[in-house]
Amino acid sequence: MKPKRAIVLFSGAGLSAESGISTFRDSGGLWEQHRIEDVASPEGWQRNKKLVLDFYAQRFAKATACEPNPAHIAIAALQKKFDVVNITQNIDTLLERAGAKNVWHLHGRIDFQKCERHCSIFSDESGEFDCNYRAQISSPTQLGDKCPKCGGQLRPDVVWFGEAVDMRHDYLRTLIAKTEIFIGVGTSAQVYPAAGLLPLFRATPEKYFIDPNPAYAMLDGYEVLGGAASHHVPLLAKRLLEREQIPGRFE
Ligand SMILES: NC(=O)c1ccc[n+]([C@@H]2O[C@H](COP(=O)([O-])OP(=O)(O)OC[C@H]3O[C@@H](n4cnc5c(N)ncnc54)[C@H](O)[C@@H]3O)[C@@H](O)[C@H]2O)c1
């Protein structure tokens, strides 16, 4: 049996918008209602931990209540014929709940917590810490919830502005070399280093970008499908799956 061809699917908040989870930058998006520096930065955390935890408790409740939409489901269906790697900026787990197996959450997951001293830039008067405690949760983290390893306050396992993203460069290099199809969905491509993935996959032979308001400046060589993820992702997935059925098509 010939090996499955590799697809990288790079997604942002727009993928989950039609499930009812607000994006950041669209009108009505989260940043119209909250200041980034208050709720998604290490400095905001140090100023007011309760405010940050309340913000993420709302995100947790929303993400848990929402269901995968046809785009998430179509992405999972691609696995039947393709080796699909999802690289997502989303902290929700709607891809996994739709059945996607291989999901790399660049910016963390809302259903995990970690110690505030986790491998981050945390330091206080007693020096630098690096506590690696991380655990899945079934209810949001509260002020006063302490790390069982070191006693630090627990926090959401998400990457805030100003914190490092683990780009797993060796893995990325291997992935870039084998990827034949790259699909970007629902991202404004304004948040780095995640947005830097678009140029990294520039040599991928077949590239698509799905977004009602696509980031045109970065999309040389892409087939751009301007519109909603729940419309275009299932159509594209059907097209790719049907093409893959044709005997001898890619031998
Ligand atoms: N669901 C989530 O987990 C969630 C929600 C909000 C923000 N975020 C965070 O947002 C950050 C910002 O980057 P981003 O680029 O992901 O979000 P963004 O808010 O900057 O951009 C959202 C993009 O989605 C597009 N969009 C809106 N509705 C769409 C639809 N129905 N179908 C397809 N596309 C649609 C918009 O045109 C825009 O380009 C990331 O760090 C991510 O962690 C995640």
The ligand as an SDF file (V2000), in Angstrom:
LIG
                    3D

 44 48  0  0  0  0  0  0  0  0999 V2000
  -11.0440   29.1340   19.3120 N   0  0  0  0  0  0  0  0  0  0  0  0
   -9.9490   29.5150   19.9700 C   0  0  0  0  0  0  0  0  0  0  0  0
   -9.2660   28.7180   20.6160 O   0  0  0  0  0  0  0  0  0  0  0  0
   -9.5270   30.9520   19.8800 C   0  0  0  0  0  0  0  0  0  0  0  0
  -10.4580   31.9740   19.9060 C   0  0  0  0  0  0  0  0  0  0  0  0
  -10.0170   33.2950   19.8610 C   0  0  0  0  0  0  0  0  0  0  0  0
   -8.6660   33.5620   19.7590 C   0  0  0  0  0  0  0  0  0  0  0  0
   -7.7800   32.5360   19.7240 N   0  0  0  0  0  0  0  0  0  0  0  0
   -6.3750   32.9060   19.5940 C   0  0  0  0  0  0  0  0  0  0  0  0
   -6.3550   33.8710   18.5550 O   0  0  0  0  0  0  0  0  0  0  0  0
   -5.0210   34.2410   18.3570 C   0  0  0  0  0  0  0  0  0  0  0  0
   -4.9670   35.1190   17.1440 C   0  0  0  0  0  0  0  0  0  0  0  0
   -4.7910   34.5600   15.9270 O   0  0  0  0  0  0  0  0  0  0  0  0
   -5.9050   34.0240   14.8960 P   0  0  0  0  0  0  0  0  0  0  0  0
   -5.3380   34.3650   13.5670 O   0  0  0  0  0  0  0  0  0  0  0  0
   -6.1950   32.6280   15.2580 O   0  0  0  0  0  0  0  0  0  0  0  0
   -7.2510   34.8540   15.1790 O   0  0  0  0  0  0  0  0  0  0  0  0
   -7.7140   36.3020   14.7160 P   0  0  0  0  0  0  0  0  0  0  0  0
   -8.8730   36.6720   15.5760 O   0  0  0  0  0  0  0  0  0  0  0  0
   -6.5640   37.2140   14.6220 O   0  0  0  0  0  0  0  0  0  0  0  0
   -8.2490   36.0950   13.2120 O   0  0  0  0  0  0  0  0  0  0  0  0
   -9.4070   35.3570   12.9440 C   0  0  0  0  0  0  0  0  0  0  0  0
   -9.4650   35.0710   11.4570 C   0  0  0  0  0  0  0  0  0  0  0  0
  -10.5830   34.2410   11.2520 O   0  0  0  0  0  0  0  0  0  0  0  0
  -11.2820   34.6940   10.1200 C   0  0  0  0  0  0  0  0  0  0  0  0
  -12.6580   34.2200   10.2180 N   0  0  0  0  0  0  0  0  0  0  0  0
  -13.6980   34.7600   10.8820 C   0  0  0  0  0  0  0  0  0  0  0  0
  -14.8000   34.0100   10.7220 N   0  0  0  0  0  0  0  0  0  0  0  0
  -14.4270   32.9440    9.9550 C   0  0  0  0  0  0  0  0  0  0  0  0
  -15.1170   31.8160    9.4530 C   0  0  0  0  0  0  0  0  0  0  0  0
  -16.4030   31.6010    9.7060 N   0  0  0  0  0  0  0  0  0  0  0  0
  -14.4250   30.9310    8.6890 N   0  0  0  0  0  0  0  0  0  0  0  0
  -13.1150   31.1120    8.4050 C   0  0  0  0  0  0  0  0  0  0  0  0
  -12.4150   32.1790    8.8710 N   0  0  0  0  0  0  0  0  0  0  0  0
  -13.0670   33.0800    9.6370 C   0  0  0  0  0  0  0  0  0  0  0  0
  -11.1210   36.2050   10.1220 C   0  0  0  0  0  0  0  0  0  0  0  0
  -11.3120   36.7530    8.8250 O   0  0  0  0  0  0  0  0  0  0  0  0
   -9.6740   36.3320   10.5910 C   0  0  0  0  0  0  0  0  0  0  0  0
   -8.7640   36.3090    9.5010 O   0  0  0  0  0  0  0  0  0  0  0  0
   -4.3300   32.9450   18.4220 C   0  0  0  0  0  0  0  0  0  0  0  0
   -3.2620   33.1080   19.2740 O   0  0  0  0  0  0  0  0  0  0  0  0
   -5.3430   31.9890   19.1310 C   0  0  0  0  0  0  0  0  0  0  0  0
   -4.7100   31.3840   20.2420 O   0  0  0  0  0  0  0  0  0  0  0  0
   -8.1700   31.2350   19.7710 C   0  0  0  0  0  0  0  0  0  0  0  0
  1  2  1  0
  2  3  2  0
  2  4  1  0
  4  5  1  0
  4 44  2  0
  5  6  2  0
  6  7  1  0
  7  8  2  0
  8  9  1  0
  8 44  1  0
  9 10  1  0
  9 42  1  0
 10 11  1  0
 11 12  1  0
 11 40  1  0
 12 13  1  0
 13 14  1  0
 14 15  2  0
 14 16  1  0
 14 17  1  0
 17 18  1  0
 18 19  2  0
 18 20  1  0
 18 21  1  0
 21 22  1  0
 22 23  1  0
 23 24  1  0
 23 38  1  0
 24 25  1  0
 25 26  1  0
 25 36  1  0
 26 27  1  0
 26 35  1  0
 27 28  2  0
 28 29  1  0
 29 30  1  0
 29 35  2  0
 30 31  1  0
 30 32  2  0
 32 33  1  0
 33 34  2  0
 34 35  1  0
 36 37  1  0
 36 38  1  0
 38 39  1  0
 40 41  1  0
 40 42  1  0
 42 43  1  0
M  CHG  2   8   1  16  -1
M  END
$$$$
